[in-house]
Amino acid sequence: MAYLMTVMTFLLLLAGCTAAPPVAETGVAERGGQLFTQGQNQDQNEAPACSTCHQVVSGQFGFSIGPNLAGIAERAATRMEGMSSAEYLRQSILEPHRYIVSGYRDIMYPDYRLHFSDQDIRDLIAYLLTL
Protein backbone atom coordinates (compact mmCIF):
# COMPACT_ATOMS: atom_id res chain seq x y z
CA MET A 1 0.00 0.00 0.00
CA ALA A 2 2.84 2.41 0.85
CA TYR A 3 4.44 1.68 -2.51
CA LEU A 4 1.19 2.50 -4.34
CA MET A 5 0.85 5.79 -2.43
CA THR A 6 4.45 6.69 -3.30
CA VAL A 7 3.89 6.00 -7.02
CA MET A 8 0.64 8.01 -7.02
CA THR A 9 2.32 10.92 -5.25
CA PHE A 10 5.19 10.83 -7.76
CA LEU A 11 2.76 10.84 -10.70
CA LEU A 12 0.84 13.78 -9.25
CA LEU A 13 4.04 15.73 -8.74
CA LEU A 14 5.20 14.88 -12.24
CA ALA A 15 1.90 16.09 -13.70
CA GLY A 16 2.40 19.45 -11.99
CA CYS A 17 5.90 19.84 -13.43
CA THR A 18 5.02 19.89 -17.08
CA ALA A 19 6.87 22.10 -19.51
CA ALA A 20 5.47 25.37 -20.79
CA PRO A 21 2.52 24.95 -23.13
CA PRO A 22 3.53 24.45 -26.77
CA VAL A 23 3.15 27.19 -29.36
CA ALA A 24 -0.37 27.29 -30.73
CA GLU A 25 -0.94 24.73 -33.47
CA THR A 26 -3.27 27.08 -35.29
CA GLY A 27 -2.78 30.57 -36.47
CA VAL A 28 -4.41 33.83 -35.51
CA ALA A 29 -5.94 35.30 -38.66
CA GLU A 30 -5.98 38.88 -37.34
CA ARG A 31 -2.23 38.82 -36.70
CA GLY A 32 -1.70 37.14 -40.08
CA GLY A 33 -3.54 40.03 -41.71
CA GLN A 34 -1.09 42.43 -40.10
CA LEU A 35 1.86 40.41 -41.43
CA PHE A 36 0.22 40.38 -44.86
CA THR A 37 -0.15 44.16 -44.99
CA GLN A 38 2.88 45.26 -42.95
CA GLY A 39 5.49 42.53 -43.38
CA GLN A 40 8.11 41.92 -40.73
CA ASN A 41 10.53 44.60 -39.51
CA GLN A 42 9.96 46.78 -42.55
CA ASP A 43 12.01 49.54 -40.95
CA GLN A 44 15.00 47.19 -41.17
CA ASN A 45 14.24 46.09 -44.74
CA GLU A 46 13.76 42.49 -43.73
CA ALA A 47 10.64 40.73 -44.99
CA PRO A 48 8.40 42.70 -47.34
CA ALA A 49 4.65 42.76 -46.87
CA CYS A 50 2.77 40.24 -49.02
CA SER A 51 0.51 43.09 -50.13
CA THR A 52 3.53 44.62 -51.88
CA CYS A 53 3.02 42.10 -54.68
CA HIS A 54 -0.39 40.51 -54.08
CA GLN A 55 -3.80 42.11 -54.13
CA VAL A 56 -7.00 40.78 -52.59
CA VAL A 57 -9.81 41.96 -54.86
CA SER A 58 -12.77 39.65 -55.24
CA GLY A 59 -14.16 39.26 -58.75
CA GLN A 60 -11.73 41.71 -60.32
CA PHE A 61 -8.41 41.74 -62.03
CA GLY A 62 -5.92 44.50 -61.60
CA PHE A 63 -2.23 45.00 -61.87
CA SER A 64 -0.17 43.04 -59.37
CA ILE A 65 3.14 41.28 -59.59
CA GLY A 66 1.78 38.13 -57.91
CA PRO A 67 -1.56 36.35 -58.16
CA ASN A 68 -4.71 37.93 -56.73
CA LEU A 69 -5.27 36.13 -53.43
CA ALA A 70 -9.04 36.62 -53.15
CA GLY A 71 -10.48 33.10 -52.83
CA ILE A 72 -7.03 31.54 -52.42
CA ALA A 73 -8.27 28.88 -49.97
CA GLU A 74 -10.37 27.23 -52.69
CA ARG A 75 -7.71 27.48 -55.40
CA ALA A 76 -4.90 26.33 -53.10
CA ALA A 77 -6.77 23.10 -52.39
CA THR A 78 -6.56 22.18 -56.09
CA ARG A 79 -3.00 23.28 -56.96
CA MET A 80 -1.03 20.23 -55.86
CA GLU A 81 -2.48 16.74 -55.67
CA GLY A 82 -2.57 15.45 -52.10
CA MET A 83 -1.91 18.85 -50.48
CA SER A 84 -4.43 20.72 -48.38
CA SER A 85 -4.87 24.47 -48.83
CA ALA A 86 -2.82 25.12 -45.69
CA GLU A 87 0.00 22.80 -46.82
CA TYR A 88 0.12 24.41 -50.26
CA LEU A 89 0.19 27.91 -48.77
CA ARG A 90 2.96 26.92 -46.34
CA GLN A 91 5.05 25.57 -49.21
CA SER A 92 4.33 28.64 -51.33
CA ILE A 93 5.52 30.96 -48.56
CA LEU A 94 8.57 28.99 -47.46
CA GLU A 95 9.59 27.49 -50.82
CA PRO A 96 8.11 29.86 -53.40
CA HIS A 97 10.16 28.47 -56.28
CA ARG A 98 8.71 24.93 -56.05
CA TYR A 99 5.47 25.77 -57.86
CA ILE A 100 4.91 28.82 -60.05
CA VAL A 101 1.35 29.73 -60.98
CA SER A 102 0.87 29.83 -64.74
CA GLY A 103 1.22 33.34 -66.10
CA TYR A 104 3.53 34.53 -63.30
CA ARG A 105 7.30 34.67 -63.05
CA ASP A 106 9.49 33.06 -60.39
CA ILE A 107 10.20 36.31 -58.52
CA MET A 108 8.60 35.89 -55.08
CA TYR A 109 10.70 36.97 -52.12
CA PRO A 110 12.50 33.74 -51.13
CA ASP A 111 13.54 34.40 -47.53
CA TYR A 112 10.38 34.52 -45.42
CA ARG A 113 11.76 31.43 -43.68
CA LEU A 114 14.58 33.58 -42.28
CA HIS A 115 12.34 36.32 -40.90
CA PHE A 116 9.07 34.63 -39.89
CA SER A 117 8.70 32.24 -36.98
CA ASP A 118 6.61 29.08 -37.28
CA GLN A 119 3.82 30.94 -35.48
CA ASP A 120 4.09 33.85 -37.94
CA ILE A 121 3.62 31.40 -40.81
CA ARG A 122 0.62 29.77 -39.09
CA ASP A 123 -0.90 33.22 -38.52
CA LEU A 124 -0.34 34.23 -42.13
CA ILE A 125 -1.89 30.99 -43.42
CA ALA A 126 -4.88 31.44 -41.08
CA TYR A 127 -5.42 34.88 -42.61
CA LEU A 128 -5.05 33.66 -46.20
CA LEU A 129 -7.61 30.93 -45.56
CA THR A 130 -10.17 33.62 -44.69
CA LEU A 131 -9.83 35.42 -48.04
PyMOL commands that set and color helices and strands:
alter all, ss='L'
color gray80, all
select helices_A, chain A and resi 2-16+29-38+42-44+50-52+72-79+85-94+112-115+118-128
alter helices_A, ss='H'
color red, helices_A
deselect
rebuild
show_as cartoon
